[in-house]
Amino acid sequence: MKIYRTIFLSMVTAVSIISMFSACSSVKPYQKNRINDADMILSARKSQKFEQSFQLYREGASGANGGKSGGGCGCN
């Protein structure tokens, strides 16, 4: 049993090390222009707008987030 366990652990270690080294690659200069694309931004735009709409609704008196201005009391 100990032999199988040792072999299994060594195989898992070898596969993980090989997969780590194969994941490394250099980026060519013509591929670097895609790094600044909107798709590469970590937070999705849709979720940000969704959360901002809730913030604007809850913080109605502030009006400093653009779009909707005026207070929650009905005064503009």
mmCIF file of the N, C-alpha and C atoms, coordinates in Angstrom:
data_MODEL
# 
_entry.id   MODEL 
# 
loop_
_atom_site.group_PDB 
_atom_site.id 
_atom_site.type_symbol 
_atom_site.label_atom_id 
_atom_site.label_alt_id 
_atom_site.label_comp_id 
_atom_site.label_asym_id 
_atom_site.label_entity_id 
_atom_site.label_seq_id 
_atom_site.pdbx_PDB_ins_code 
_atom_site.Cartn_x 
_atom_site.Cartn_y 
_atom_site.Cartn_z 
_atom_site.occupancy 
_atom_site.B_iso_or_equiv 
_atom_site.pdbx_formal_charge 
_atom_site.auth_seq_id 
_atom_site.auth_comp_id 
_atom_site.auth_asym_id 
_atom_site.auth_atom_id 
_atom_site.pdbx_PDB_model_num 
ATOM 1   N N  . MET A 1 1  ? 0.806   -1.192 0.000   1.00 0.00 ? 1  MET A N  1 
ATOM 2   C CA . MET A 1 1  ? 0.000   0.000  0.000   1.00 0.00 ? 1  MET A CA 1 
ATOM 3   C C  . MET A 1 1  ? 0.857   1.267  0.000   1.00 0.00 ? 1  MET A C  1 
ATOM 4   N N  . LYS A 1 2  ? 1.942   1.275  0.778   1.00 0.00 ? 2  LYS A N  1 
ATOM 5   C CA . LYS A 1 2  ? 2.783   2.462  0.837   1.00 0.00 ? 2  LYS A CA 1 
ATOM 6   C C  . LYS A 1 2  ? 3.445   2.734  -0.510  1.00 0.00 ? 2  LYS A C  1 
ATOM 7   N N  . ILE A 1 3  ? 3.781   1.687  -1.237  1.00 0.00 ? 3  ILE A N  1 
ATOM 8   C CA . ILE A 1 3  ? 4.422   1.864  -2.547  1.00 0.00 ? 3  ILE A CA 1 
ATOM 9   C C  . ILE A 1 3  ? 3.463   2.539  -3.514  1.00 0.00 ? 3  ILE A C  1 
ATOM 10  N N  . TYR A 1 4  ? 2.203   2.113  -3.525  1.00 0.00 ? 4  TYR A N  1 
ATOM 11  C CA . TYR A 1 4  ? 1.214   2.712  -4.424  1.00 0.00 ? 4  TYR A CA 1 
ATOM 12  C C  . TYR A 1 4  ? 0.965   4.178  -4.064  1.00 0.00 ? 4  TYR A C  1 
ATOM 13  N N  . ARG A 1 5  ? 0.942   4.435  -2.780  1.00 0.00 ? 5  ARG A N  1 
ATOM 14  C CA . ARG A 1 5  ? 0.732   5.810  -2.329  1.00 0.00 ? 5  ARG A CA 1 
ATOM 15  C C  . ARG A 1 5  ? 1.908   6.695  -2.738  1.00 0.00 ? 5  ARG A C  1 
ATOM 16  N N  . THR A 1 6  ? 3.121   6.207  -2.584  1.00 0.00 ? 6  THR A N  1 
ATOM 17  C CA . THR A 1 6  ? 4.314   6.954  -2.967  1.00 0.00 ? 6  THR A CA 1 
ATOM 18  C C  . THR A 1 6  ? 4.341   7.194  -4.469  1.00 0.00 ? 6  THR A C  1 
ATOM 19  N N  . ILE A 1 7  ? 4.019   6.167  -5.239  1.00 0.00 ? 7  ILE A N  1 
ATOM 20  C CA . ILE A 1 7  ? 3.992   6.307  -6.698  1.00 0.00 ? 7  ILE A CA 1 
ATOM 21  C C  . ILE A 1 7  ? 2.921   7.319  -7.111  1.00 0.00 ? 7  ILE A C  1 
ATOM 22  N N  . PHE A 1 8  ? 1.756   7.227  -6.486  1.00 0.00 ? 8  PHE A N  1 
ATOM 23  C CA . PHE A 1 8  ? 0.666   8.148  -6.811  1.00 0.00 ? 8  PHE A CA 1 
ATOM 24  C C  . PHE A 1 8  ? 1.053   9.593  -6.508  1.00 0.00 ? 8  PHE A C  1 
ATOM 25  N N  . LEU A 1 9  ? 1.633   9.826  -5.336  1.00 0.00 ? 9  LEU A N  1 
ATOM 26  C CA . LEU A 1 9  ? 2.032   11.185 -4.965  1.00 0.00 ? 9  LEU A CA 1 
ATOM 27  C C  . LEU A 1 9  ? 3.127   11.726 -5.879  1.00 0.00 ? 9  LEU A C  1 
ATOM 28  N N  . SER A 1 10 ? 4.070   10.877 -6.259  1.00 0.00 ? 10 SER A N  1 
ATOM 29  C CA . SER A 1 10 ? 5.124   11.333 -7.164  1.00 0.00 ? 10 SER A CA 1 
ATOM 30  C C  . SER A 1 10 ? 4.574   11.631 -8.552  1.00 0.00 ? 10 SER A C  1 
ATOM 31  N N  . MET A 1 11 ? 3.600   10.849 -9.009  1.00 0.00 ? 11 MET A N  1 
ATOM 32  C CA . MET A 1 11 ? 2.980   11.100 -10.318 1.00 0.00 ? 11 MET A CA 1 
ATOM 33  C C  . MET A 1 11 ? 2.191   12.414 -10.290 1.00 0.00 ? 11 MET A C  1 
ATOM 34  N N  . VAL A 1 12 ? 1.447   12.637 -9.220  1.00 0.00 ? 12 VAL A N  1 
ATOM 35  C CA . VAL A 1 12 ? 0.680   13.878 -9.098  1.00 0.00 ? 12 VAL A CA 1 
ATOM 36  C C  . VAL A 1 12 ? 1.624   15.075 -9.052  1.00 0.00 ? 12 VAL A C  1 
ATOM 37  N N  . THR A 1 13 ? 2.706   14.967 -8.332  1.00 0.00 ? 13 THR A N  1 
ATOM 38  C CA . THR A 1 13 ? 3.685   16.046 -8.251  1.00 0.00 ? 13 THR A CA 1 
ATOM 39  C C  . THR A 1 13 ? 4.313   16.317 -9.611  1.00 0.00 ? 13 THR A C  1 
ATOM 40  N N  . ALA A 1 14 ? 4.685   15.257 -10.317 1.00 0.00 ? 14 ALA A N  1 
ATOM 41  C CA . ALA A 1 14 ? 5.295   15.419 -11.639 1.00 0.00 ? 14 ALA A CA 1 
ATOM 42  C C  . ALA A 1 14 ? 4.330   16.067 -12.624 1.00 0.00 ? 14 ALA A C  1 
ATOM 43  N N  . VAL A 1 15 ? 3.088   15.631 -12.615 1.00 0.00 ? 15 VAL A N  1 
ATOM 44  C CA . VAL A 1 15 ? 2.098   16.209 -13.533 1.00 0.00 ? 15 VAL A CA 1 
ATOM 45  C C  . VAL A 1 15 ? 1.843   17.674 -13.204 1.00 0.00 ? 15 VAL A C  1 
ATOM 46  N N  . SER A 1 16 ? 1.781   18.013 -11.925 1.00 0.00 ? 16 SER A N  1 
ATOM 47  C CA . SER A 1 16 ? 1.537   19.413 -11.559 1.00 0.00 ? 16 SER A CA 1 
ATOM 48  C C  . SER A 1 16 ? 2.717   20.302 -11.941 1.00 0.00 ? 16 SER A C  1 
ATOM 49  N N  . ILE A 1 17 ? 3.932   19.823 -11.781 1.00 0.00 ? 17 ILE A N  1 
ATOM 50  C CA . ILE A 1 17 ? 5.110   20.608 -12.162 1.00 0.00 ? 17 ILE A CA 1 
ATOM 51  C C  . ILE A 1 17 ? 5.156   20.796 -13.673 1.00 0.00 ? 17 ILE A C  1 
ATOM 52  N N  . ILE A 1 18 ? 4.874   19.741 -14.416 1.00 0.00 ? 18 ILE A N  1 
ATOM 53  C CA . ILE A 1 18 ? 4.871   19.840 -15.880 1.00 0.00 ? 18 ILE A CA 1 
ATOM 54  C C  . ILE A 1 18 ? 3.793   20.804 -16.352 1.00 0.00 ? 18 ILE A C  1 
ATOM 55  N N  . SER A 1 19 ? 2.630   20.754 -15.735 1.00 0.00 ? 19 SER A N  1 
ATOM 56  C CA . SER A 1 19 ? 1.554   21.661 -16.151 1.00 0.00 ? 19 SER A CA 1 
ATOM 57  C C  . SER A 1 19 ? 1.875   23.111 -15.808 1.00 0.00 ? 19 SER A C  1 
ATOM 58  N N  . MET A 1 20 ? 2.601   23.354 -14.720 1.00 0.00 ? 20 MET A N  1 
ATOM 59  C CA . MET A 1 20 ? 2.985   24.725 -14.381 1.00 0.00 ? 20 MET A CA 1 
ATOM 60  C C  . MET A 1 20 ? 3.955   25.289 -15.408 1.00 0.00 ? 20 MET A C  1 
ATOM 61  N N  . PHE A 1 21 ? 4.916   24.500 -15.845 1.00 0.00 ? 21 PHE A N  1 
ATOM 62  C CA . PHE A 1 21 ? 5.889   24.988 -16.811 1.00 0.00 ? 21 PHE A CA 1 
ATOM 63  C C  . PHE A 1 21 ? 5.299   25.129 -18.202 1.00 0.00 ? 21 PHE A C  1 
ATOM 64  N N  . SER A 1 22 ? 4.326   24.315 -18.539 1.00 0.00 ? 22 SER A N  1 
ATOM 65  C CA . SER A 1 22 ? 3.724   24.431 -19.866 1.00 0.00 ? 22 SER A CA 1 
ATOM 66  C C  . SER A 1 22 ? 2.776   25.617 -19.947 1.00 0.00 ? 22 SER A C  1 
ATOM 67  N N  . ALA A 1 23 ? 2.341   26.144 -18.811 1.00 0.00 ? 23 ALA A N  1 
ATOM 68  C CA . ALA A 1 23 ? 1.430   27.286 -18.805 1.00 0.00 ? 23 ALA A CA 1 
ATOM 69  C C  . ALA A 1 23 ? 2.166   28.601 -19.040 1.00 0.00 ? 23 ALA A C  1 
ATOM 70  N N  . CYS A 1 24 ? 3.468   28.623 -18.872 1.00 0.00 ? 24 CYS A N  1 
ATOM 71  C CA . CYS A 1 24 ? 4.242   29.841 -19.071 1.00 0.00 ? 24 CYS A CA 1 
ATOM 72  C C  . CYS A 1 24 ? 4.520   30.040 -20.555 1.00 0.00 ? 24 CYS A C  1 
ATOM 73  N N  . SER A 1 25 ? 4.227   31.221 -21.035 1.00 0.00 ? 25 SER A N  1 
ATOM 74  C CA . SER A 1 25 ? 4.535   31.549 -22.426 1.00 0.00 ? 25 SER A CA 1 
ATOM 75  C C  . SER A 1 25 ? 4.805   33.040 -22.511 1.00 0.00 ? 25 SER A C  1 
ATOM 76  N N  . SER A 1 26 ? 5.609   33.417 -23.479 1.00 0.00 ? 26 SER A N  1 
ATOM 77  C CA . SER A 1 26 ? 5.908   34.833 -23.643 1.00 0.00 ? 26 SER A CA 1 
ATOM 78  C C  . SER A 1 26 ? 4.893   35.452 -24.598 1.00 0.00 ? 26 SER A C  1 
ATOM 79  N N  . VAL A 1 27 ? 4.574   36.700 -24.331 1.00 0.00 ? 27 VAL A N  1 
ATOM 80  C CA . VAL A 1 27 ? 3.590   37.417 -25.136 1.00 0.00 ? 27 VAL A CA 1 
ATOM 81  C C  . VAL A 1 27 ? 4.328   38.202 -26.206 1.00 0.00 ? 27 VAL A C  1 
ATOM 82  N N  . LYS A 1 28 ? 3.889   38.049 -27.434 1.00 0.00 ? 28 LYS A N  1 
ATOM 83  C CA . LYS A 1 28 ? 4.507   38.761 -28.549 1.00 0.00 ? 28 LYS A CA 1 
ATOM 84  C C  . LYS A 1 28 ? 4.007   40.210 -28.556 1.00 0.00 ? 28 LYS A C  1 
ATOM 85  N N  . PRO A 1 29 ? 4.807   41.132 -29.108 1.00 0.00 ? 29 PRO A N  1 
ATOM 86  C CA . PRO A 1 29 ? 4.415   42.549 -29.078 1.00 0.00 ? 29 PRO A CA 1 
ATOM 87  C C  . PRO A 1 29 ? 3.065   42.831 -29.733 1.00 0.00 ? 29 PRO A C  1 
ATOM 88  N N  . TYR A 1 30 ? 2.729   42.132 -30.801 1.00 0.00 ? 30 TYR A N  1 
ATOM 89  C CA . TYR A 1 30 ? 1.450   42.401 -31.460 1.00 0.00 ? 30 TYR A CA 1 
ATOM 90  C C  . TYR A 1 30 ? 0.271   41.829 -30.688 1.00 0.00 ? 30 TYR A C  1 
ATOM 91  N N  . GLN A 1 31 ? 0.525   40.993 -29.682 1.00 0.00 ? 31 GLN A N  1 
ATOM 92  C CA . GLN A 1 31 ? -0.550  40.458 -28.855 1.00 0.00 ? 31 GLN A CA 1 
ATOM 93  C C  . GLN A 1 31 ? -0.821  41.335 -27.633 1.00 0.00 ? 31 GLN A C  1 
ATOM 94  N N  . LYS A 1 32 ? 0.066   42.260 -27.345 1.00 0.00 ? 32 LYS A N  1 
ATOM 95  C CA . LYS A 1 32 ? -0.071  43.083 -26.146 1.00 0.00 ? 32 LYS A CA 1 
ATOM 96  C C  . LYS A 1 32 ? -1.160  44.136 -26.269 1.00 0.00 ? 32 LYS A C  1 
ATOM 97  N N  . ASN A 1 33 ? -1.601  44.446 -27.477 1.00 0.00 ? 33 ASN A N  1 
ATOM 98  C CA . ASN A 1 33 ? -2.631  45.471 -27.622 1.00 0.00 ? 33 ASN A CA 1 
ATOM 99  C C  . ASN A 1 33 ? -3.976  44.994 -27.106 1.00 0.00 ? 33 ASN A C  1 
ATOM 100 N N  . ARG A 1 34 ? -4.165  43.712 -26.940 1.00 0.00 ? 34 ARG A N  1 
ATOM 101 C CA . ARG A 1 34 ? -5.433  43.186 -26.442 1.00 0.00 ? 34 ARG A CA 1 
ATOM 102 C C  . ARG A 1 34 ? -5.533  43.232 -24.917 1.00 0.00 ? 34 ARG A C  1 
ATOM 103 N N  . ILE A 1 35 ? -4.461  43.549 -24.249 1.00 0.00 ? 35 ILE A N  1 
ATOM 104 C CA . ILE A 1 35 ? -4.473  43.566 -22.790 1.00 0.00 ? 35 ILE A CA 1 
ATOM 105 C C  . ILE A 1 35 ? -5.377  44.688 -22.274 1.00 0.00 ? 35 ILE A C  1 
ATOM 106 N N  . ASN A 1 36 ? -5.454  45.795 -22.989 1.00 0.00 ? 36 ASN A N  1 
ATOM 107 C CA . ASN A 1 36 ? -6.248  46.938 -22.543 1.00 0.00 ? 36 ASN A CA 1 
ATOM 108 C C  . ASN A 1 36 ? -7.676  46.919 -23.056 1.00 0.00 ? 36 ASN A C  1 
ATOM 109 N N  . ASP A 1 37 ? -8.124  45.830 -23.659 1.00 0.00 ? 37 ASP A N  1 
ATOM 110 C CA . ASP A 1 37 ? -9.495  45.746 -24.156 1.00 0.00 ? 37 ASP A CA 1 
ATOM 111 C C  . ASP A 1 37 ? -10.486 45.744 -23.002 1.00 0.00 ? 37 ASP A C  1 
ATOM 112 N N  . ALA A 1 38 ? -11.704 46.127 -23.302 1.00 0.00 ? 38 ALA A N  1 
ATOM 113 C CA . ALA A 1 38 ? -12.750 46.156 -22.273 1.00 0.00 ? 38 ALA A CA 1 
ATOM 114 C C  . ALA A 1 38 ? -13.065 44.757 -21.755 1.00 0.00 ? 38 ALA A C  1 
ATOM 115 N N  . ASP A 1 39 ? -12.849 43.747 -22.589 1.00 0.00 ? 39 ASP A N  1 
ATOM 116 C CA . ASP A 1 39 ? -13.117 42.377 -22.153 1.00 0.00 ? 39 ASP A CA 1 
ATOM 117 C C  . ASP A 1 39 ? -12.133 41.901 -21.099 1.00 0.00 ? 39 ASP A C  1 
ATOM 118 N N  . MET A 1 40 ? -10.982 42.534 -21.015 1.00 0.00 ? 40 MET A N  1 
ATOM 119 C CA . MET A 1 40 ? -9.955  42.113 -20.071 1.00 0.00 ? 40 MET A CA 1 
ATOM 120 C C  . MET A 1 40 ? -10.117 42.748 -18.694 1.00 0.00 ? 40 MET A C  1 
ATOM 121 N N  . ILE A 1 41 ? -11.064 43.648 -18.528 1.00 0.00 ? 41 ILE A N  1 
ATOM 122 C CA . ILE A 1 41 ? -11.292 44.288 -17.236 1.00 0.00 ? 41 ILE A CA 1 
ATOM 123 C C  . ILE A 1 41 ? -11.885 43.255 -16.286 1.00 0.00 ? 41 ILE A C  1 
ATOM 124 N N  . LEU A 1 42 ? -11.399 43.219 -15.056 1.00 0.00 ? 42 LEU A N  1 
ATOM 125 C CA . LEU A 1 42 ? -11.812 42.180 -14.119 1.00 0.00 ? 42 LEU A CA 1 
ATOM 126 C C  . LEU A 1 42 ? -13.277 42.277 -13.731 1.00 0.00 ? 42 LEU A C  1 
ATOM 127 N N  . SER A 1 43 ? -13.775 43.450 -13.475 1.00 0.00 ? 43 SER A N  1 
ATOM 128 C CA . SER A 1 43 ? -15.176 43.572 -13.084 1.00 0.00 ? 43 SER A CA 1 
ATOM 129 C C  . SER A 1 43 ? -16.019 43.785 -14.332 1.00 0.00 ? 43 SER A C  1 
ATOM 130 N N  . ALA A 1 44 ? -17.065 43.027 -14.444 1.00 0.00 ? 44 ALA A N  1 
ATOM 131 C CA . ALA A 1 44 ? -17.923 43.115 -15.618 1.00 0.00 ? 44 ALA A CA 1 
ATOM 132 C C  . ALA A 1 44 ? -18.740 44.402 -15.576 1.00 0.00 ? 44 ALA A C  1 
ATOM 133 N N  . ARG A 1 45 ? -18.934 45.000 -16.721 1.00 0.00 ? 45 ARG A N  1 
ATOM 134 C CA . ARG A 1 45 ? -19.679 46.259 -16.794 1.00 0.00 ? 45 ARG A CA 1 
ATOM 135 C C  . ARG A 1 45 ? -21.131 46.075 -16.369 1.00 0.00 ? 45 ARG A C  1 
ATOM 136 N N  . LYS A 1 46 ? -21.751 44.970 -16.767 1.00 0.00 ? 46 LYS A N  1 
ATOM 137 C CA . LYS A 1 46 ? -23.160 44.757 -16.455 1.00 0.00 ? 46 LYS A CA 1 
ATOM 138 C C  . LYS A 1 46 ? -23.384 44.682 -14.947 1.00 0.00 ? 46 LYS A C  1 
ATOM 139 N N  . SER A 1 47 ? -22.508 43.988 -14.255 1.00 0.00 ? 47 SER A N  1 
ATOM 140 C CA . SER A 1 47 ? -22.683 43.883 -12.807 1.00 0.00 ? 47 SER A CA 1 
ATOM 141 C C  . SER A 1 47 ? -22.421 45.224 -12.126 1.00 0.00 ? 47 SER A C  1 
ATOM 142 N N  . GLN A 1 48 ? -21.484 46.001 -12.652 1.00 0.00 ? 48 GLN A N  1 
ATOM 143 C CA . GLN A 1 48 ? -21.229 47.322 -12.074 1.00 0.00 ? 48 GLN A CA 1 
ATOM 144 C C  . GLN A 1 48 ? -22.440 48.229 -12.236 1.00 0.00 ? 48 GLN A C  1 
ATOM 145 N N  . LYS A 1 49 ? -23.057 48.219 -13.422 1.00 0.00 ? 49 LYS A N  1 
ATOM 146 C CA . LYS A 1 49 ? -24.237 49.059 -13.645 1.00 0.00 ? 49 LYS A CA 1 
ATOM 147 C C  . LYS A 1 49 ? -25.388 48.620 -12.759 1.00 0.00 ? 49 LYS A C  1 
ATOM 148 N N  . PHE A 1 50 ? -25.528 47.306 -12.579 1.00 0.00 ? 50 PHE A N  1 
ATOM 149 C CA . PHE A 1 50 ? -26.589 46.771 -11.734 1.00 0.00 ? 50 PHE A CA 1 
ATOM 150 C C  . PHE A 1 50 ? -26.408 47.240 -10.296 1.00 0.00 ? 50 PHE A C  1 
ATOM 151 N N  . GLU A 1 51 ? -25.187 47.127 -9.776  1.00 0.00 ? 51 GLU A N  1 
ATOM 152 C CA . GLU A 1 51 ? -24.913 47.562 -8.408  1.00 0.00 ? 51 GLU A CA 1 
ATOM 153 C C  . GLU A 1 51 ? -25.039 49.078 -8.272  1.00 0.00 ? 51 GLU A C  1 
ATOM 154 N N  . GLN A 1 52 ? -24.644 49.818 -9.308  1.00 0.00 ? 52 GLN A N  1 
ATOM 155 C CA . GLN A 1 52 ? -24.732 51.271 -9.242  1.00 0.00 ? 52 GLN A CA 1 
ATOM 156 C C  . GLN A 1 52 ? -26.188 51.725 -9.237  1.00 0.00 ? 52 GLN A C  1 
ATOM 157 N N  . SER A 1 53 ? -27.051 51.004 -9.969  1.00 0.00 ? 53 SER A N  1 
ATOM 158 C CA . SER A 1 53 ? -28.462 51.391 -9.961  1.00 0.00 ? 53 SER A CA 1 
ATOM 159 C C  . SER A 1 53 ? -29.067 51.203 -8.574  1.00 0.00 ? 53 SER A C  1 
ATOM 160 N N  . PHE A 1 54 ? -28.675 50.132 -7.884  1.00 0.00 ? 54 PHE A N  1 
ATOM 161 C CA . PHE A 1 54 ? -29.153 49.945 -6.518  1.00 0.00 ? 54 PHE A CA 1 
ATOM 162 C C  . PHE A 1 54 ? -28.596 51.011 -5.590  1.00 0.00 ? 54 PHE A C  1 
ATOM 163 N N  . GLN A 1 55 ? -27.336 51.377 -5.795  1.00 0.00 ? 55 GLN A N  1 
ATOM 164 C CA . GLN A 1 55 ? -26.745 52.414 -4.953  1.00 0.00 ? 55 GLN A CA 1 
ATOM 165 C C  . GLN A 1 55 ? -27.455 53.744 -5.186  1.00 0.00 ? 55 GLN A C  1 
ATOM 166 N N  . LEU A 1 56 ? -27.758 54.054 -6.441  1.00 0.00 ? 56 LEU A N  1 
ATOM 167 C CA . LEU A 1 56 ? -28.456 55.304 -6.730  1.00 0.00 ? 56 LEU A CA 1 
ATOM 168 C C  . LEU A 1 56 ? -29.850 55.307 -6.129  1.00 0.00 ? 56 LEU A C  1 
ATOM 169 N N  . TYR A 1 57 ? -30.488 54.165 -6.135  1.00 0.00 ? 57 TYR A N  1 
ATOM 170 C CA . TYR A 1 57 ? -31.830 54.071 -5.568  1.00 0.00 ? 57 TYR A CA 1 
ATOM 171 C C  . TYR A 1 57 ? -31.791 54.249 -4.056  1.00 0.00 ? 57 TYR A C  1 
ATOM 172 N N  . ARG A 1 58 ? -30.832 53.578 -3.413  1.00 0.00 ? 58 ARG A N  1 
ATOM 173 C CA . ARG A 1 58 ? -30.750 53.637 -1.955  1.00 0.00 ? 58 ARG A CA 1 
ATOM 174 C C  . ARG A 1 58 ? -30.207 54.975 -1.477  1.00 0.00 ? 58 ARG A C  1 
ATOM 175 N N  . GLU A 1 59 ? -29.262 55.530 -2.208  1.00 0.00 ? 59 GLU A N  1 
ATOM 176 C CA . GLU A 1 59 ? -28.632 56.791 -1.816  1.00 0.00 ? 59 GLU A CA 1 
ATOM 177 C C  . GLU A 1 59 ? -29.223 57.931 -2.644  1.00 0.00 ? 59 GLU A C  1 
ATOM 178 N N  . GLY A 1 60 ? -30.524 57.991 -2.749  1.00 0.00 ? 60 GLY A N  1 
ATOM 179 C CA . GLY A 1 60 ? -31.193 58.947 -3.631  1.00 0.00 ? 60 GLY A CA 1 
ATOM 180 C C  . GLY A 1 60 ? -30.897 60.395 -3.315  1.00 0.00 ? 60 GLY A C  1 
ATOM 181 N N  . ALA A 1 61 ? -30.582 60.717 -2.097  1.00 0.00 ? 61 ALA A N  1 
ATOM 182 C CA . ALA A 1 61 ? -30.353 62.112 -1.731  1.00 0.00 ? 61 ALA A CA 1 
ATOM 183 C C  . ALA A 1 61 ? -28.988 62.607 -2.171  1.00 0.00 ? 61 ALA A C  1 
ATOM 184 N N  . SER A 1 62 ? -28.059 61.709 -2.483  1.00 0.00 ? 62 SER A N  1 
ATOM 185 C CA . SER A 1 62 ? -26.714 62.162 -2.814  1.00 0.00 ? 62 SER A CA 1 
ATOM 186 C C  . SER A 1 62 ? -26.656 62.767 -4.207  1.00 0.00 ? 62 SER A C  1 
ATOM 187 N N  . GLY A 1 63 ? -27.095 62.057 -5.233  1.00 0.00 ? 63 GLY A N  1 
ATOM 188 C CA . GLY A 1 63 ? -27.124 62.573 -6.587  1.00 0.00 ? 63 GLY A CA 1 
ATOM 189 C C  . GLY A 1 63 ? -25.780 62.893 -7.191  1.00 0.00 ? 63 GLY A C  1 
ATOM 190 N N  . ALA A 1 64 ? -24.689 62.384 -6.653  1.00 0.00 ? 64 ALA A N  1 
ATOM 191 C CA . ALA A 1 64 ? -23.364 62.727 -7.157  1.00 0.00 ? 64 ALA A CA 1 
ATOM 192 C C  . ALA A 1 64 ? -22.801 61.681 -8.107  1.00 0.00 ? 64 ALA A C  1 
ATOM 193 N N  . ASN A 1 65 ? -23.570 60.699 -8.472  1.00 0.00 ? 65 ASN A N  1 
ATOM 194 C CA . ASN A 1 65 ? -23.063 59.639 -9.333  1.00 0.00 ? 65 ASN A CA 1 
ATOM 195 C C  . ASN A 1 65 ? -23.401 59.854 -10.799 1.00 0.00 ? 65 ASN A C  1 
ATOM 196 N N  . GLY A 1 66 ? -23.796 61.015 -11.189 1.00 0.00 ? 66 GLY A N  1 
ATOM 197 C CA . GLY A 1 66 ? -24.147 61.290 -12.575 1.00 0.00 ? 66 GLY A CA 1 
ATOM 198 C C  . GLY A 1 66 ? -25.483 60.664 -12.919 1.00 0.00 ? 66 GLY A C  1 
ATOM 199 N N  . GLY A 1 67 ? -25.969 60.920 -14.110 1.00 0.00 ? 67 GLY A N  1 
ATOM 200 C CA . GLY A 1 67 ? -27.234 60.331 -14.517 1.00 0.00 ? 67 GLY A CA 1 
ATOM 201 C C  . GLY A 1 67 ? -28.395 60.968 -13.790 1.00 0.00 ? 67 GLY A C  1 
ATOM 202 N N  . LYS A 1 68 ? -28.735 60.466 -12.665 1.00 0.00 ? 68 LYS A N  1 
ATOM 203 C CA . LYS A 1 68 ? -29.848 61.003 -11.880 1.00 0.00 ? 68 LYS A CA 1 
ATOM 204 C C  . LYS A 1 68 ? -29.311 62.078 -10.945 1.00 0.00 ? 68 LYS A C  1 
ATOM 205 N N  . SER A 1 69 ? -29.910 63.224 -10.994 1.00 0.00 ? 69 SER A N  1 
ATOM 206 C CA . SER A 1 69 ? -29.500 64.268 -10.057 1.00 0.00 ? 69 SER A CA 1 
ATOM 207 C C  . SER A 1 69 ? -30.730 64.736 -9.298  1.00 0.00 ? 69 SER A C  1 
ATOM 208 N N  . GLY A 1 70 ? -30.498 65.337 -8.213  1.00 0.00 ? 70 GLY A N  1 
ATOM 209 C CA . GLY A 1 70 ? -31.601 65.757 -7.363  1.00 0.00 ? 70 GLY A CA 1 
ATOM 210 C C  . GLY A 1 70 ? -31.707 64.836 -6.177  1.00 0.00 ? 70 GLY A C  1 
ATOM 211 N N  . GLY A 1 71 ? -32.436 65.237 -5.215  1.00 0.00 ? 71 GLY A N  1 
ATOM 212 C CA . GLY A 1 71 ? -32.534 64.464 -3.991  1.00 0.00 ? 71 GLY A CA 1 
ATOM 213 C C  . GLY A 1 71 ? -33.653 63.454 -4.032  1.00 0.00 ? 71 GLY A C  1 
ATOM 214 N N  . GLY A 1 72 ? -33.687 62.591 -3.058  1.00 0.00 ? 72 GLY A N  1 
ATOM 215 C CA . GLY A 1 72 ? -34.740 61.604 -2.949  1.00 0.00 ? 72 GLY A CA 1 
ATOM 216 C C  . GLY A 1 72 ? -36.029 62.198 -2.423  1.00 0.00 ? 72 GLY A C  1 
ATOM 217 N N  . CYS A 1 73 ? -35.982 63.448 -2.016  1.00 0.00 ? 73 CYS A N  1 
ATOM 218 C CA . CYS A 1 73 ? -37.168 64.091 -1.458  1.00 0.00 ? 73 CYS A CA 1 
ATOM 219 C C  . CYS A 1 73 ? -38.052 64.705 -2.535  1.00 0.00 ? 73 CYS A C  1 
ATOM 220 N N  . GLY A 1 74 ? -37.601 64.701 -3.791  1.00 0.00 ? 74 GLY A N  1 
ATOM 221 C CA . GLY A 1 74 ? -38.381 65.266 -4.879  1.00 0.00 ? 74 GLY A CA 1 
ATOM 222 C C  . GLY A 1 74 ? -37.944 66.664 -5.265  1.00 0.00 ? 74 GLY A C  1 
ATOM 223 N N  . CYS A 1 75 ? -36.976 67.236 -4.591  1.00 0.00 ? 75 CYS A N  1 
ATOM 224 C CA . CYS A 1 75 ? -36.490 68.567 -4.944  1.00 0.00 ? 75 CYS A CA 1 
ATOM 225 C C  . CYS A 1 75 ? -35.332 68.436 -5.935  1.00 0.00 ? 75 CYS A C  1 
ATOM 226 N N  . ASN A 1 76 ? -35.320 69.251 -6.963  1.00 0.00 ? 76 ASN A N  1 
ATOM 227 C CA . ASN A 1 76 ? -34.263 69.170 -7.981  1.00 0.00 ? 76 ASN A CA 1 
ATOM 228 C C  . ASN A 1 76 ? -33.302 70.300 -7.837  1.00 0.00 ? 76 ASN A C  1 
# 
